[in-house]
């Protein structure tokens, strides 16, 4: 891949903006179109480009699989525990009204945390899927 | 905490699954999954008591009232199913420790228990929810977990079995989703109770009839009704023993529950059996299924596969009961859902114990079992008697009610078919018992299965006898559930 100089330079230039756009979609999900699913996929796509241009080894140095597995599991746990927190504070499961004194503030806190959990899990699972398929030939 | 019972059943496996995936070694994930399944069983039993005392139990997710939000609505039918699912999980998981470590290997155990917890989550979710789209979501959760679990089988053929189930299961789920989409177009709601209220006024439209056809066909694929059962024998034969025991006892039963919920609660008896020819379609298929699958299972050299075909036959009995469209038929159907879970769970666990000691599940491995592994062998005999429907076992209770229901309608040929099915069961169970009793052991040095497998196995066998003698609990709940479903099921 070392001779694809143009691709590499353009890729390096694009990756930060893709990550930034992913974060924008993530946090904009509170007010408009967007949210954890889309943001997670966009975020992971930056790593896919990196893998395509610089190889699997380099990408796995940045995001080792064991860390991705922990992140994937903790995303689900964040989602589930926000619901439990609402339950412990007197509401039904996932009733964000109870997360703060003001119900509207509670809804904001709840949805941001839940979407954050979704984003973490989707991004890391997308990367894990890609790494698994990309690494298939090398293992055998 | 009692007010949160429906969500606690879901929450236990939901929190357990990610944690189990991070634990190391074979024992910690197992311990976590086992304790959580016992907790879920406790919640389900408490839920059943609550439903019995106070009637339908409604829980609004996130505090959003139905029909806008998702509600969990528990009446007798799904409380009974929940007890079956979590009960079987509580028995299969203790059994799984030795069996899974032996068949899958210690390094993949965390992944296995994660998938099993997700499967429990999906099945419980389908059962508790009162929202038609939410059913689809949980259906996907349970199906994806099932594909993973089947693919973990020792045999490489497990991969193709899993893949063909993936294709068939996806078609089934898609059909279901198309049907729900049509209903949503017509009514603008996805809440089951709300659908049931709005559908009668517009039921004379071709969109609603198409939706009905798609939903019934899709679910029949998932519950493996003849001739849509082709994915089942391979999937059950090649998946790990503990998975077969749990799937065989619960997965198709949950699909039966969804069918019952749609036919009786949402579309209503008059539409399903009056305007639509549901009985005319399902009764012949059920009868052909139970006779042909029983006949095929006589010829199987692999006993796990034989039991898988027998499961297709038992689905025939269950569908036959609900296709009668009467309260008695529905009672028999629900009873057999519960009872068949108990017997097939026990029988597949026997095959896991045989595989653990003998290394295979063919009829040759069963030869002389009465001498080498007497406790395992007698568990098979008792489970087999229950499968045949001998008095004092659960099999008798459900077949008795099924025959009563057929007699009430005056369907004599159906009664004959049910009895013929039992005779075929005598042949295929008898063949194995004969080999175990009179055959010469392949390897006389083999000893009894370890206690870790025998204790959970015998708990289920004793449950087979217990609920066969003391029928108050199961019959009363099934009758109450059938009465509720026949009344339209919408109890506000």
Contacts between the chains, C-beta under 8 A, distances in Angstrom:
chain1	res1	chain2	res2	distance
A	69	B	21	6.9
A	69	B	22	7.1
A	70	B	22	6.2
A	72	B	18	7.7
A	72	B	21	7.9
A	73	B	18	3.6
A	73	B	19	7.1
A	73	B	21	5.2
A	73	B	22	5.2
A	74	B	18	7.2
A	76	B	14	7.6
A	76	B	17	7.3
A	76	B	18	4.4
A	77	B	15	6.9
A	77	B	18	5.1
A	77	B	19	7.3
A	80	B	11	6.9
A	80	B	14	5.2
A	80	B	15	5.3
A	80	B	18	7.9
A	81	B	15	7.7
A	83	B	7	7.9
A	83	B	11	7.6
A	84	B	11	7.1
A	84	B	15	7.8
A	86	B	62	7.8
A	87	B	4	6.1
A	87	B	7	7.6
A	91	B	63	5.8
A	92	B	4	7.5
A	92	B	7	7.6
A	92	B	59	6.8
A	92	B	60	5.9
A	92	B	61	6.8
A	92	B	62	6.3
A	92	B	63	4.8
A	93	B	4	6.8
A	93	B	7	4.3
A	93	B	11	7.2
A	93	B	59	7.9
A	93	B	61	6.3
A	93	B	62	7.0
A	94	B	61	6.0
A	94	B	62	4.0
A	95	B	62	5.0
A	95	B	63	3.6
A	96	B	62	7.0
A	97	B	63	6.2
